[in-house]
């Protein structure tokens, strides 16, 4: 099912990340991030892909709109705070947000 999500990384200025269209549930995208994307360099490589159709267990298995479907590379999404992230995700219709900070992933359920 197409449960949309945000995958991002906390920076000094806020939270930067990308849209992911498919399987945004904690048991889908959430588990994949926790198990396969714990290295900050790998997280950066993932985010450089831009918007994602689906998250794979590796960068190579991930389906990115620009790299794999020939669509234009979307600008990263940026939010200055967790509150702004929540509001932005609601506006776009993303159910979950995953934020990488200091080697850990945090899951936010946007519509609770």
C-alpha positions as CSV (number, residue, x, y, z in Angstrom):
1,X,0.0,0.0,0.0
2,X,1.2,3.5,-0.7
3,X,1.7,4.9,2.7
4,X,3.8,8.0,2.1
5,X,6.7,8.9,4.4
6,X,9.5,11.4,5.0
7,X,13.1,10.2,5.4
8,X,15.4,12.8,6.7
9,X,18.4,13.8,8.8
10,X,18.8,16.3,11.5
11,X,21.2,19.1,10.7
12,X,22.3,22.2,12.5
13,X,19.7,24.3,10.7
14,X,16.8,21.8,10.9
15,X,15.7,18.6,9.2
16,X,16.5,17.8,5.6
17,X,15.1,14.8,3.7
18,X,13.1,13.2,1.0
19,X,9.7,11.9,0.2
20,X,9.2,8.1,0.0
21,X,6.0,6.9,-1.7
22,X,5.7,3.2,-0.9
23,X,5.4,1.2,2.4
24,X,6.1,4.0,4.8
25,X,4.9,2.0,7.7
26,X,7.2,1.4,10.7
27,X,7.2,-2.3,9.7
28,X,8.3,-1.3,6.2
29,X,10.5,1.8,5.7
30,X,11.0,2.0,9.5
31,X,12.5,-1.5,9.8
32,X,14.6,-1.1,6.6
33,X,16.1,2.1,8.0
34,X,16.8,0.7,11.4
35,X,18.5,-2.4,10.0
36,X,20.2,-1.2,6.9
37,X,20.8,2.5,7.1
38,X,22.7,3.2,10.3
39,X,25.9,4.5,8.8
40,X,25.7,8.3,8.4
41,X,27.5,8.1,5.0
42,X,24.9,5.6,3.8
43,X,22.1,7.9,5.0
44,X,23.7,10.8,3.1
45,X,23.9,8.7,-0.1
46,X,20.3,7.7,0.3
47,X,19.1,11.3,0.7
48,X,21.2,12.4,-2.4
49,X,18.9,10.1,-4.5
50,X,16.0,12.6,-4.0
51,X,12.4,11.5,-3.9
52,X,11.9,7.7,-3.6
53,X,9.3,5.4,-5.0
54,X,10.4,2.7,-2.6
55,X,13.2,2.1,-0.1
56,X,15.2,-1.1,-0.7
57,X,17.5,-2.9,1.7
58,X,20.4,-1.2,-0.1
59,X,21.0,1.9,-2.1
60,X,21.1,-0.3,-5.3
61,X,17.7,-1.9,-4.5
62,X,16.1,1.5,-3.7
63,X,13.9,2.9,-6.5
64,X,14.5,6.6,-6.9
65,X,12.4,8.7,-9.2
66,X,15.4,10.6,-10.8
67,X,17.9,7.8,-11.0
68,X,15.7,5.0,-11.9
69,X,12.7,6.5,-13.6
70,X,14.3,9.4,-15.4
71,X,12.3,12.1,-13.6
72,X,13.8,15.4,-12.6
73,X,15.7,15.4,-9.3
74,X,13.5,17.0,-6.7
75,X,14.9,19.5,-4.3
76,X,15.3,18.1,-0.8
77,X,12.6,18.9,1.7
78,X,13.7,21.1,4.6
79,X,12.0,21.9,7.8
80,X,13.4,24.2,10.5
81,X,11.9,22.2,13.4
82,X,10.0,19.0,14.3
83,X,6.8,21.0,14.5
84,X,7.4,22.4,11.0
85,X,8.2,18.8,9.8
86,X,4.9,17.6,11.2
87,X,2.9,20.4,9.5
88,X,4.7,19.9,6.2
89,X,4.2,16.2,6.2
90,X,0.5,16.7,6.9
91,X,0.2,19.1,4.0
92,X,1.8,16.6,1.6
93,X,-0.1,13.6,3.0
94,X,2.8,11.8,4.5
95,X,1.8,9.4,7.4
96,X,5.2,8.8,9.0
97,X,8.5,10.7,9.3
98,X,11.8,9.1,10.0
99,X,14.6,11.3,11.3
100,X,18.2,10.3,11.6
101,X,20.2,12.0,14.4
102,X,23.4,11.0,16.1
103,X,23.3,7.5,14.7
104,X,19.6,6.8,15.7
105,X,16.3,6.8,13.8
106,X,13.3,8.4,15.4
107,X,9.8,7.6,14.0
108,X,7.0,10.2,14.1
109,X,3.4,9.2,13.4
110,X,2.2,12.4,11.7
111,X,-1.5,11.9,12.1
112,X,-1.7,10.9,15.8
